[in-house]
Amino acid sequence: MANSCRNCQYLSRTNQLVTRVQLLEKIGISDQTLLVGIKALKYLGFTVKRQDRYLQITWNPSDSAENVAEAAVAQFLAAVREEQFQQQYFAEVPLSTIVAIAVLPV
């Protein structure tokens, strides 16, 4: 999250617009996890506005709600860890093992 916050602070400071795809590639996460991250950023005082295909991220430190922000950040970090685990797991586990688990009776 620290790198993500630094990236957002940079985008805010430079008033630079960024596409959703650019954010996804830079951070290395999925759309669903990005939405969780945007929610967390809002609680940290960032405003994310959509302009056509671009996102504009601005920082308003007075808008920060720290208690809620901590929970939102924790949720985002958990989503990132889960996504990274799944990417690693499915990259390393043999397909035959995944198929064997999938066909087990419930």
Biopython code that builds the backbone (N, CA, C, O; Angstrom):
import numpy as np
from Bio.PDB.StructureBuilder import StructureBuilder

atoms = [
    (1, "MET", "N", (0.834, -1.203, 0.000)),
    (1, "MET", "CA", (0.000, 0.000, 0.000)),
    (1, "MET", "C", (0.865, 1.247, 0.000)),
    (1, "MET", "O", (0.485, 2.272, -0.566)),
    (2, "ALA", "N", (2.031, 1.163, 0.635)),
    (2, "ALA", "CA", (2.892, 2.340, 0.701)),
    (2, "ALA", "C", (3.261, 2.831, -0.694)),
    (2, "ALA", "O", (3.213, 4.031, -0.966)),
    (3, "ASN", "N", (3.632, 1.897, -1.585)),
    (3, "ASN", "CA", (3.955, 2.304, -2.955)),
    (3, "ASN", "C", (2.739, 2.874, -3.657)),
    (3, "ASN", "O", (2.844, 3.849, -4.401)),
    (4, "SER", "N", (1.575, 2.263, -3.421)),
    (4, "SER", "CA", (0.346, 2.759, -4.041)),
    (4, "SER", "C", (0.043, 4.172, -3.576)),
    (4, "SER", "O", (-0.339, 5.022, -4.380)),
    (5, "CYS", "N", (0.211, 4.432, -2.274)),
    (5, "CYS", "CA", (-0.037, 5.777, -1.744)),
    (5, "CYS", "C", (0.948, 6.775, -2.330)),
    (5, "CYS", "O", (0.574, 7.893, -2.684)),
    (6, "ARG", "N", (2.218, 6.365, -2.433)),
    (6, "ARG", "CA", (3.220, 7.262, -3.028)),
    (6, "ARG", "C", (2.868, 7.565, -4.478)),
    (6, "ARG", "O", (2.994, 8.702, -4.932)),
    (7, "ASN", "N", (2.418, 6.526, -5.211)),
    (7, "ASN", "CA", (2.003, 6.747, -6.602)),
    (7, "ASN", "C", (0.840, 7.726, -6.659)),
    (7, "ASN", "O", (0.817, 8.617, -7.508)),
    (8, "CYS", "N", (-0.126, 7.566, -5.758)),
    (8, "CYS", "CA", (-1.293, 8.446, -5.746)),
    (8, "CYS", "C", (-0.899, 9.865, -5.337)),
    (8, "CYS", "O", (-1.412, 10.834, -5.898)),
    (9, "GLN", "N", (-0.003, 9.994, -4.375)),
    (9, "GLN", "CA", (0.465, 11.321, -3.978)),
    (9, "GLN", "C", (1.168, 12.002, -5.148)),
    (9, "GLN", "O", (0.994, 13.200, -5.369)),
    (10, "TYR", "N", (1.964, 11.237, -5.898)),
    (10, "TYR", "CA", (2.646, 11.788, -7.067)),
    (10, "TYR", "C", (1.625, 12.255, -8.104)),
    (10, "TYR", "O", (1.733, 13.358, -8.640)),
    (11, "LEU", "N", (0.623, 11.398, -8.385)),
    (11, "LEU", "CA", (-0.403, 11.770, -9.367)),
    (11, "LEU", "C", (-1.169, 13.002, -8.912)),
    (11, "LEU", "O", (-1.528, 13.850, -9.728)),
    (12, "SER", "N", (-1.418, 13.102, -7.622)),
    (12, "SER", "CA", (-2.123, 14.264, -7.078)),
    (12, "SER", "C", (-1.275, 15.521, -7.203)),
    (12, "SER", "O", (-1.755, 16.569, -7.635)),
    (13, "ARG", "N", (-0.016, 15.401, -6.822)),
    (13, "ARG", "CA", (0.890, 16.558, -6.833)),
    (13, "ARG", "C", (1.115, 17.086, -8.246)),
    (13, "ARG", "O", (1.180, 18.297, -8.458)),
    (14, "THR", "N", (1.233, 16.170, -9.216)),
    (14, "THR", "CA", (1.509, 16.579, -10.597)),
    (14, "THR", "C", (0.229, 16.812, -11.397)),
    (14, "THR", "O", (0.276, 17.255, -12.544)),
    (15, "ASN", "N", (-0.925, 16.505, -10.775)),
    (15, "ASN", "CA", (-2.220, 16.631, -11.438)),
    (15, "ASN", "C", (-2.266, 15.808, -12.721)),
    (15, "ASN", "O", (-2.938, 16.175, -13.685)),
    (16, "GLN", "N", (-1.544, 14.695, -12.720)),
    (16, "GLN", "CA", (-1.441, 13.828, -13.887)),
    (16, "GLN", "C", (-2.629, 12.864, -13.931)),
    (16, "GLN", "O", (-3.005, 12.289, -12.910)),
    (17, "LEU", "N", (-3.212, 12.694, -15.108)),
    (17, "LEU", "CA", (-4.297, 11.741, -15.293)),
    (17, "LEU", "C", (-3.706, 10.372, -15.616)),
    (17, "LEU", "O", (-2.629, 10.270, -16.203)),
    (18, "VAL", "N", (-4.427, 9.326, -15.224)),
    (18, "VAL", "CA", (-3.951, 7.967, -15.446)),
    (18, "VAL", "C", (-5.143, 7.099, -15.836)),
    (18, "VAL", "O", (-6.259, 7.320, -15.366)),
    (19, "THR", "N", (-4.903, 6.112, -16.696)),
    (19, "THR", "CA", (-5.994, 5.207, -17.049)),
    (19, "THR", "C", (-6.068, 4.091, -16.010)),
    (19, "THR", "O", (-5.116, 3.830, -15.274)),
    (20, "ARG", "N", (-7.222, 3.449, -15.975)),
    (20, "ARG", "CA", (-7.421, 2.322, -15.069)),
    (20, "ARG", "C", (-6.414, 1.218, -15.404)),
    (20, "ARG", "O", (-5.842, 0.603, -14.505)),
    (21, "VAL", "N", (-6.202, 0.970, -16.698)),
    (21, "VAL", "CA", (-5.259, -0.067, -17.126)),
    (21, "VAL", "C", (-3.840, 0.269, -16.666)),
    (21, "VAL", "O", (-3.104, -0.620, -16.240)),
    (22, "GLN", "N", (-3.453, 1.536, -16.748)),
    (22, "GLN", "CA", (-2.127, 1.935, -16.277)),
    (22, "GLN", "C", (-1.963, 1.632, -14.787)),
    (22, "GLN", "O", (-0.922, 1.134, -14.361)),
    (23, "LEU", "N", (-2.993, 1.936, -14.002)),
    (23, "LEU", "CA", (-2.930, 1.633, -12.574)),
    (23, "LEU", "C", (-2.845, 0.132, -12.330)),
    (23, "LEU", "O", (-2.046, -0.324, -11.513)),
    (24, "LEU", "N", (-3.666, -0.630, -13.036)),
    (24, "LEU", "CA", (-3.663, -2.081, -12.874)),
    (24, "LEU", "C", (-2.288, -2.663, -13.174)),
    (24, "LEU", "O", (-1.793, -3.517, -12.439)),
    (25, "GLU", "N", (-1.676, -2.196, -14.257)),
    (25, "GLU", "CA", (-0.364, -2.708, -14.650)),
    (25, "GLU", "C", (0.734, -2.240, -13.690)),
    (25, "GLU", "O", (1.618, -3.020, -13.335)),
    (26, "LYS", "N", (0.683, -0.985, -13.274)),
    (26, "LYS", "CA", (1.713, -0.430, -12.381)),
    (26, "LYS", "C", (1.707, -1.144, -11.030)),
    (26, "LYS", "O", (2.761, -1.477, -10.489)),
    (27, "ILE", "N", (0.502, -1.377, -10.491)),
    (27, "ILE", "CA", (0.394, -1.996, -9.176)),
    (27, "ILE", "C", (0.377, -3.520, -9.279)),
    (27, "ILE", "O", (0.752, -4.211, -8.331)),
    (28, "GLY", "N", (-0.060, -4.048, -10.434)),
    (28, "GLY", "CA", (-0.093, -5.493, -10.640)),
    (28, "GLY", "C", (-1.250, -6.177, -9.934)),
    (28, "GLY", "O", (-1.075, -7.212, -9.292)),
    (29, "ILE", "N", (-2.459, -5.581, -10.060)),
    (29, "ILE", "CA", (-3.639, -6.128, -9.397)),
    (29, "ILE", "C", (-4.798, -6.210, -10.381)),
    (29, "ILE", "O", (-4.703, -5.729, -11.510)),
    (30, "SER", "N", (-5.905, -6.833, -9.934)),
    (30, "SER", "CA", (-7.096, -6.968, -10.770)),
    (30, "SER", "C", (-8.025, -5.775, -10.581)),
    (30, "SER", "O", (-7.822, -4.941, -9.697)),
    (31, "ASP", "N", (-9.052, -5.711, -11.434)),
    (31, "ASP", "CA", (-10.065, -4.654, -11.326)),
    (31, "ASP", "C", (-10.731, -4.654, -9.955)),
    (31, "ASP", "O", (-10.903, -3.604, -9.337)),
    (32, "GLN", "N", (-11.102, -5.838, -9.490)),
    (32, "GLN", "CA", (-11.807, -5.950, -8.214)),
    (32, "GLN", "C", (-10.940, -5.409, -7.067)),
    (32, "GLN", "O", (-11.433, -4.684, -6.202)),
    (33, "THR", "N", (-9.674, -5.756, -7.065)),
    (33, "THR", "CA", (-8.771, -5.278, -6.017)),
    (33, "THR", "C", (-8.534, -3.778, -6.154)),
    (33, "THR", "O", (-8.386, -3.081, -5.150)),
    (34, "LEU", "N", (-8.496, -3.272, -7.386)),
    (34, "LEU", "CA", (-8.347, -1.833, -7.597)),
    (34, "LEU", "C", (-9.522, -1.077, -6.977)),
    (34, "LEU", "O", (-9.326, -0.028, -6.362)),
    (35, "LEU", "N", (-10.735, -1.597, -7.131)),
    (35, "LEU", "CA", (-11.905, -0.942, -6.542)),
    (35, "LEU", "C", (-11.805, -0.888, -5.022)),
    (35, "LEU", "O", (-12.181, 0.108, -4.405)),
    (36, "VAL", "N", (-11.297, -1.965, -4.419)),
    (36, "VAL", "CA", (-11.094, -1.972, -2.962)),
    (36, "VAL", "C", (-10.050, -0.925, -2.588)),
    (36, "VAL", "O", (-10.201, -0.221, -1.590)),
    (37, "GLY", "N", (-8.988, -0.824, -3.394)),
    (37, "GLY", "CA", (-7.946, 0.168, -3.145)),
    (37, "GLY", "C", (-8.440, 1.593, -3.279)),
    (37, "GLY", "O", (-8.059, 2.459, -2.492)),
    (38, "ILE", "N", (-9.281, 1.848, -4.265)),
    (38, "ILE", "CA", (-9.839, 3.196, -4.443)),
    (38, "ILE", "C", (-10.699, 3.565, -3.243)),
    (38, "ILE", "O", (-10.671, 4.704, -2.777)),
    (39, "LYS", "N", (-11.457, 2.602, -2.749)),
    (39, "LYS", "CA", (-12.273, 2.841, -1.550)),
    (39, "LYS", "C", (-11.370, 3.205, -0.368)),
    (39, "LYS", "O", (-11.671, 4.132, 0.385)),
    (40, "ALA", "N", (-10.269, 2.475, -0.210)),
    (40, "ALA", "CA", (-9.327, 2.766, 0.879)),
    (40, "ALA", "C", (-8.715, 4.149, 0.709)),
    (40, "ALA", "O", (-8.562, 4.882, 1.686)),
    (41, "LEU", "N", (-8.363, 4.514, -0.527)),
    (41, "LEU", "CA", (-7.770, 5.828, -0.780)),
    (41, "LEU", "C", (-8.717, 6.954, -0.398)),
    (41, "LEU", "O", (-8.284, 7.990, 0.106)),
    (42, "LYS", "N", (-10.008, 6.753, -0.638)),
    (42, "LYS", "CA", (-10.994, 7.781, -0.281)),
    (42, "LYS", "C", (-10.974, 8.041, 1.215)),
    (42, "LYS", "O", (-11.088, 9.187, 1.649)),
    (43, "TYR", "N", (-10.830, 6.979, 2.009)),
    (43, "TYR", "CA", (-10.784, 7.142, 3.457)),
    (43, "TYR", "C", (-9.481, 7.794, 3.924)),
    (43, "TYR", "O", (-9.412, 8.343, 5.024)),
    (44, "LEU", "N", (-8.452, 7.729, 3.078)),
    (44, "LEU", "CA", (-7.172, 8.361, 3.406)),
    (44, "LEU", "C", (-7.129, 9.821, 2.959)),
    (44, "LEU", "O", (-6.118, 10.499, 3.141)),
    (45, "GLY", "N", (-8.229, 10.304, 2.372)),
    (45, "GLY", "CA", (-8.294, 11.707, 1.976)),
    (45, "GLY", "C", (-8.087, 11.955, 0.500)),
    (45, "GLY", "O", (-8.024, 13.107, 0.072)),
    (46, "PHE", "N", (-7.978, 10.885, -0.297)),
    (46, "PHE", "CA", (-7.835, 11.048, -1.740)),
    (46, "PHE", "C", (-9.213, 11.100, -2.382)),
    (46, "PHE", "O", (-10.157, 10.463, -1.914)),
    (47, "THR", "N", (-9.314, 11.866, -3.458)),
    (47, "THR", "CA", (-10.522, 11.893, -4.268)),
    (47, "THR", "C", (-10.159, 11.318, -5.630)),
    (47, "THR", "O", (-9.172, 11.722, -6.243)),
    (48, "VAL", "N", (-10.961, 10.377, -6.091)),
    (48, "VAL", "CA", (-10.722, 9.764, -7.399)),
    (48, "VAL", "C", (-11.905, 10.131, -8.292)),
    (48, "VAL", "O", (-13.043, 9.736, -8.035)),
    (49, "LYS", "N", (-11.615, 10.893, -9.343)),
    (49, "LYS", "CA", (-12.655, 11.332, -10.279)),
    (49, "LYS", "C", (-12.377, 10.738, -11.648)),
    (49, "LYS", "O", (-11.226, 10.611, -12.066)),
    (50, "ARG", "N", (-13.439, 10.379, -12.334)),
    (50, "ARG", "CA", (-13.311, 9.826, -13.674)),
    (50, "ARG", "C", (-13.503, 10.936, -14.702)),
    (50, "ARG", "O", (-14.465, 11.700, -14.631)),
    (51, "GLN", "N", (-12.574, 11.017, -15.663)),
    (51, "GLN", "CA", (-12.666, 11.974, -16.768)),
    (51, "GLN", "C", (-12.446, 11.198, -18.061)),
    (51, "GLN", "O", (-11.313, 10.876, -18.419)),
    (52, "ASP", "N", (-13.540, 10.903, -18.757)),
    (52, "ASP", "CA", (-13.499, 10.047, -19.950)),
    (52, "ASP", "C", (-12.879, 8.704, -19.568)),
    (52, "ASP", "O", (-13.413, 7.997, -18.714)),
    (53, "ARG", "N", (-11.761, 8.351, -20.191)),
    (53, "ARG", "CA", (-11.083, 7.077, -19.905)),
    (53, "ARG", "C", (-10.071, 7.210, -18.771)),
    (53, "ARG", "O", (-9.437, 6.227, -18.387)),
    (54, "TYR", "N", (-9.920, 8.387, -18.247)),
    (54, "TYR", "CA", (-8.857, 8.646, -17.273)),
    (54, "TYR", "C", (-9.398, 8.811, -15.857)),
    (54, "TYR", "O", (-10.573, 9.109, -15.644)),
    (55, "LEU", "N", (-8.502, 8.607, -14.904)),
    (55, "LEU", "CA", (-8.802, 8.867, -13.502)),
    (55, "LEU", "C", (-7.930, 10.018, -13.041)),
    (55, "LEU", "O", (-6.750, 10.099, -13.383)),
    (56, "GLN", "N", (-8.517, 10.895, -12.269)),
    (56, "GLN", "CA", (-7.757, 11.988, -11.670)),
    (56, "GLN", "C", (-7.781, 11.762, -10.163)),
    (56, "GLN", "O", (-8.842, 11.646, -9.550)),
    (57, "ILE", "N", (-6.596, 11.703, -9.585)),
    (57, "ILE", "CA", (-6.471, 11.440, -8.149)),
    (57, "ILE", "C", (-5.930, 12.691, -7.487)),
    (57, "ILE", "O", (-4.857, 13.183, -7.836)),
    (58, "THR", "N", (-6.688, 13.198, -6.530)),
    (58, "THR", "CA", (-6.253, 14.375, -5.772)),
    (58, "THR", "C", (-6.295, 14.039, -4.291)),
    (58, "THR", "O", (-7.051, 13.171, -3.854)),
    (59, "TRP", "N", (-5.467, 14.743, -3.528)),
    (59, "TRP", "CA", (-5.372, 14.477, -2.100)),
    (59, "TRP", "C", (-5.869, 15.667, -1.306)),
    (59, "TRP", "O", (-5.441, 16.801, -1.526)),
    (60, "ASN", "N", (-6.774, 15.399, -0.385)),
    (60, "ASN", "CA", (-7.314, 16.410, 0.518)),
    (60, "ASN", "C", (-7.126, 15.893, 1.942)),
    (60, "ASN", "O", (-8.011, 15.222, 2.474)),
    (61, "PRO", "N", (-5.988, 16.195, 2.567)),
    (61, "PRO", "CA", (-5.688, 15.598, 3.871)),
    (61, "PRO", "C", (-6.760, 15.848, 4.925)),
    (61, "PRO", "O", (-6.892, 15.053, 5.856)),
    (62, "SER", "N", (-7.516, 16.909, 4.809)),
    (62, "SER", "CA", (-8.548, 17.195, 5.801)),
    (62, "SER", "C", (-9.726, 16.234, 5.680)),
    (62, "SER", "O", (-10.539, 16.142, 6.600)),
    (63, "ASP", "N", (-9.832, 15.516, 4.560)),
    (63, "ASP", "CA", (-10.925, 14.571, 4.354)),
    (63, "ASP", "C", (-10.626, 13.184, 4.916)),
    (63, "ASP", "O", (-11.447, 12.276, 4.787)),
    (64, "SER", "N", (-9.489, 13.016, 5.523)),
    (64, "SER", "CA", (-9.072, 11.708, 6.024)),
    (64, "SER", "C", (-9.898, 11.286, 7.239)),
    (64, "SER", "O", (-10.131, 12.080, 8.150)),
    (65, "ALA", "N", (-10.336, 10.028, 7.240)),
    (65, "ALA", "CA", (-11.036, 9.435, 8.379)),
    (65, "ALA", "C", (-10.191, 8.244, 8.828)),
    (65, "ALA", "O", (-10.401, 7.121, 8.370)),
    (66, "GLU", "N", (-9.235, 8.492, 9.725)),
    (66, "GLU", "CA", (-8.196, 7.508, 10.020)),
    (66, "GLU", "C", (-8.691, 6.156, 10.497)),
    (66, "GLU", "O", (-8.176, 5.134, 10.044)),
    (67, "ASN", "N", (-9.667, 6.106, 11.390)),
    (67, "ASN", "CA", (-10.126, 4.813, 11.888)),
    (67, "ASN", "C", (-10.708, 3.959, 10.770)),
    (67, "ASN", "O", (-10.390, 2.775, 10.657)),
    (68, "VAL", "N", (-11.552, 4.557, 9.952)),
    (68, "VAL", "CA", (-12.149, 3.840, 8.841)),
    (68, "VAL", "C", (-11.076, 3.546, 7.801)),
    (68, "VAL", "O", (-11.104, 2.501, 7.152)),
    (69, "ALA", "N", (-10.141, 4.459, 7.644)),
    (69, "ALA", "CA", (-9.068, 4.288, 6.666)),
    (69, "ALA", "C", (-8.239, 3.054, 6.987)),
    (69, "ALA", "O", (-7.891, 2.289, 6.087)),
    (70, "GLU", "N", (-7.921, 2.853, 8.256)),
    (70, "GLU", "CA", (-7.118, 1.691, 8.641)),
    (70, "GLU", "C", (-7.819, 0.398, 8.264)),
    (70, "GLU", "O", (-7.181, -0.525, 7.758)),
    (71, "ALA", "N", (-9.107, 0.318, 8.499)),
    (71, "ALA", "CA", (-9.862, -0.883, 8.151)),
    (71, "ALA", "C", (-9.912, -1.075, 6.635)),
    (71, "ALA", "O", (-9.775, -2.194, 6.141)),
    (72, "ALA", "N", (-10.109, 0.017, 5.906)),
    (72, "ALA", "CA", (-10.176, -0.060, 4.447)),
    (72, "ALA", "C", (-8.823, -0.464, 3.861)),
    (72, "ALA", "O", (-8.764, -1.257, 2.921)),
    (73, "VAL", "N", (-7.748, 0.076, 4.410)),
    (73, "VAL", "CA", (-6.409, -0.284, 3.950)),
    (73, "VAL", "C", (-6.135, -1.754, 4.251)),
    (73, "VAL", "O", (-5.576, -2.464, 3.415)),
    (74, "ALA", "N", (-6.523, -2.213, 5.433)),
    (74, "ALA", "CA", (-6.329, -3.617, 5.798)),
    (74, "ALA", "C", (-7.088, -4.524, 4.834)),
    (74, "ALA", "O", (-6.580, -5.573, 4.438)),
    (75, "GLN", "N", (-8.302, -4.126, 4.454)),
    (75, "GLN", "CA", (-9.102, -4.908, 3.513)),
    (75, "GLN", "C", (-8.419, -4.944, 2.141)),
    (75, "GLN", "O", (-8.384, -5.988, 1.489)),
    (76, "PHE", "N", (-7.880, -3.808, 1.711)),
    (76, "PHE", "CA", (-7.179, -3.744, 0.425)),
    (76, "PHE", "C", (-5.944, -4.639, 0.449)),
    (76, "PHE", "O", (-5.711, -5.401, -0.490)),
    (77, "LEU", "N", (-5.152, -4.550, 1.516)),
    (77, "LEU", "CA", (-3.943, -5.364, 1.605)),
    (77, "LEU", "C", (-4.278, -6.852, 1.638)),
    (77, "LEU", "O", (-3.559, -7.660, 1.051)),
    (78, "ALA", "N", (-5.360, -7.219, 2.315)),
    (78, "ALA", "CA", (-5.783, -8.615, 2.339)),
    (78, "ALA", "C", (-6.179, -9.079, 0.939)),
    (78, "ALA", "O", (-5.872, -10.204, 0.545)),
    (79, "ALA", "N", (-6.863, -8.208, 0.187)),
    (79, "ALA", "CA", (-7.265, -8.556, -1.178)),
    (79, "ALA", "C", (-6.040, -8.725, -2.073)),
    (79, "ALA", "O", (-6.001, -9.632, -2.904)),
    (80, "VAL", "N", (-5.044, -7.861, -1.910)),
    (80, "VAL", "CA", (-3.810, -7.972, -2.700)),
    (80, "VAL", "C", (-3.079, -9.267, -2.353)),
    (80, "VAL", "O", (-2.629, -9.983, -3.248)),
    (81, "ARG", "N", (-2.956, -9.574, -1.049)),
    (81, "ARG", "CA", (-2.274, -10.813, -0.633)),
    (81, "ARG", "C", (-2.992, -12.046, -1.184)),
    (81, "ARG", "O", (-2.346, -12.976, -1.667)),
    (82, "GLU", "N", (-4.320, -12.056, -1.113)),
    (82, "GLU", "CA", (-5.096, -13.190, -1.631)),
    (82, "GLU", "C", (-4.891, -13.338, -3.134)),
    (82, "GLU", "O", (-4.719, -14.449, -3.634)),
    (83, "GLU", "N", (-4.909, -12.225, -3.850)),
    (83, "GLU", "CA", (-4.720, -12.269, -5.293)),
    (83, "GLU", "C", (-3.323, -12.775, -5.650)),
    (83, "GLU", "O", (-3.169, -13.581, -6.567)),
    (84, "GLN", "N", (-2.310, -12.304, -4.930)),
    (84, "GLN", "CA", (-0.946, -12.756, -5.184)),
    (84, "GLN", "C", (-0.799, -14.245, -4.872)),
    (84, "GLN", "O", (-0.131, -14.975, -5.604)),
    (85, "PHE", "N", (-1.435, -14.695, -3.771)),
    (85, "PHE", "CA", (-1.394, -16.113, -3.426)),
    (85, "PHE", "C", (-2.009, -16.951, -4.541)),
    (85, "PHE", "O", (-1.430, -17.953, -4.959)),
    (86, "GLN", "N", (-3.178, -16.543, -5.021)),
    (86, "GLN", "CA", (-3.851, -17.296, -6.077)),
    (86, "GLN", "C", (-3.018, -17.328, -7.357)),
    (86, "GLN", "O", (-2.929, -18.360, -8.022)),
    (87, "GLN", "N", (-2.409, -16.190, -7.698)),
    (87, "GLN", "CA", (-1.565, -16.158, -8.900)),
    (87, "GLN", "C", (-0.398, -17.123, -8.754)),
    (87, "GLN", "O", (-0.083, -17.865, -9.684)),
    (88, "GLN", "N", (0.245, -17.116, -7.592)),
    (88, "GLN", "CA", (1.386, -17.997, -7.352)),
    (88, "GLN", "C", (0.938, -19.454, -7.301)),
    (88, "GLN", "O", (1.586, -20.323, -7.885)),
    (89, "TYR", "N", (-0.164, -19.724, -6.608)),
    (89, "TYR", "CA", (-0.656, -21.087, -6.458)),
    (89, "TYR", "C", (-0.961, -21.704, -7.809)),
    (89, "TYR", "O", (-0.513, -22.811, -8.105)),
    (90, "PHE", "N", (-1.730, -20.987, -8.639)),
    (90, "PHE", "CA", (-2.121, -21.552, -9.923)),
    (90, "PHE", "C", (-0.963, -21.587, -10.917)),
    (90, "PHE", "O", (-1.028, -22.303, -11.916)),
    (91, "ALA", "N", (0.078, -20.833, -10.659)),
    (91, "ALA", "CA", (1.262, -20.890, -11.510)),
    (91, "ALA", "C", (2.150, -22.083, -11.145)),
    (91, "ALA", "O", (2.889, -22.584, -11.992)),
    (92, "GLU", "N", (2.081, -22.545, -9.880)),
    (92, "GLU", "CA", (2.984, -23.590, -9.404)),
    (92, "GLU", "C", (2.339, -24.968, -9.274)),
    (92, "GLU", "O", (3.034, -25.973, -9.427)),
    (93, "VAL", "N", (1.053, -25.052, -9.001)),
    (93, "VAL", "CA", (0.391, -26.335, -8.791)),
    (93, "VAL", "C", (0.111, -26.984, -10.142)),
    (93, "VAL", "O", (-0.416, -26.336, -11.047)),
    (94, "PRO", "N", (0.463, -28.268, -10.282)),
    (94, "PRO", "CA", (0.211, -28.955, -11.555)),
    (94, "PRO", "C", (-1.285, -28.993, -11.879)),
    (94, "PRO", "O", (-2.121, -29.127, -10.985)),
    (95, "LEU", "N", (-1.603, -28.876, -13.138)),
    (95, "LEU", "CA", (-2.993, -28.879, -13.587)),
    (95, "LEU", "C", (-3.697, -30.163, -13.150)),
    (95, "LEU", "O", (-4.879, -30.132, -12.804)),
    (96, "SER", "N", (-2.989, -31.279, -13.161)),
    (96, "SER", "CA", (-3.597, -32.555, -12.765)),
    (96, "SER", "C", (-4.090, -32.506, -11.317)),
    (96, "SER", "O", (-5.116, -33.108, -11.000)),
    (97, "THR", "N", (-3.383, -31.807, -10.442)),
    (97, "THR", "CA", (-3.805, -31.671, -9.049)),
    (97, "THR", "C", (-5.079, -30.831, -8.953)),
    (97, "THR", "O", (-6.002, -31.179, -8.216)),
    (98, "ILE", "N", (-5.126, -29.737, -9.690)),
    (98, "ILE", "CA", (-6.304, -28.867, -9.679)),
    (98, "ILE", "C", (-7.516, -29.634, -10.223)),
    (98, "ILE", "O", (-8.610, -29.532, -9.668)),
    (99, "VAL", "N", (-7.326, -30.404, -11.310)),
    (99, "VAL", "CA", (-8.427, -31.171, -11.880)),
    (99, "VAL", "C", (-8.899, -32.225, -10.890)),
    (99, "VAL", "O", (-10.103, -32.426, -10.727)),
    (100, "ALA", "N", (-7.952, -32.911, -10.216)),
    (100, "ALA", "CA", (-8.317, -33.941, -9.247)),
    (100, "ALA", "C", (-9.150, -33.358, -8.102)),
    (100, "ALA", "O", (-10.107, -33.987, -7.652)),
    (101, "ILE", "N", (-8.799, -32.184, -7.641)),
    (101, "ILE", "CA", (-9.543, -31.529, -6.561)),
    (101, "ILE", "C", (-10.927, -31.100, -7.057)),
    (101, "ILE", "O", (-11.911, -31.193, -6.323)),
    (102, "ALA", "N", (-10.995, -30.635, -8.292)),
    (102, "ALA", "CA", (-12.245, -30.129, -8.855)),
    (102, "ALA", "C", (-13.278, -31.240, -9.040)),
    (102, "ALA", "O", (-14.477, -30.971, -8.973)),
    (103, "VAL", "N", (-12.846, -32.472, -9.269)),
    (103, "VAL", "CA", (-13.794, -33.553, -9.536)),
    (103, "VAL", "C", (-14.136, -34.356, -8.281)),
    (103, "VAL", "O", (-14.892, -35.323, -8.368)),
    (104, "LEU", "N", (-13.601, -33.984, -7.123)),
    (104, "LEU", "CA", (-13.940, -34.658, -5.874)),
    (104, "LEU", "C", (-15.413, -34.435, -5.551)),
    (104, "LEU", "O", (-15.928, -33.332, -5.735)),
    (105, "PRO", "N", (-16.106, -35.487, -5.064)),
    (105, "PRO", "CA", (-17.508, -35.285, -4.689)),
    (105, "PRO", "C", (-17.621, -34.374, -3.479)),
    (105, "PRO", "O", (-16.759, -34.369, -2.600)),
    (106, "VAL", "N", (-18.692, -33.611, -3.452)),
    (106, "VAL", "CA", (-18.896, -32.658, -2.365)),
    (106, "VAL", "C", (-19.604, -33.288, -1.209)),
    (106, "VAL", "O", (-19.858, -32.624, -0.204)),
]
sb = StructureBuilder()
sb.init_structure("model")
sb.init_model(0)
sb.init_chain("A")
sb.init_seg("    ")
for serial, (resi, resn, name, xyz) in enumerate(atoms, 1):
    if name == "N":
        sb.init_residue(resn, " ", resi, " ")
    sb.init_atom(name, np.array(xyz, "f"), 0.0, 1.0, " ", f" {name:<3s}", serial, name[0])
structure = sb.get_structure()
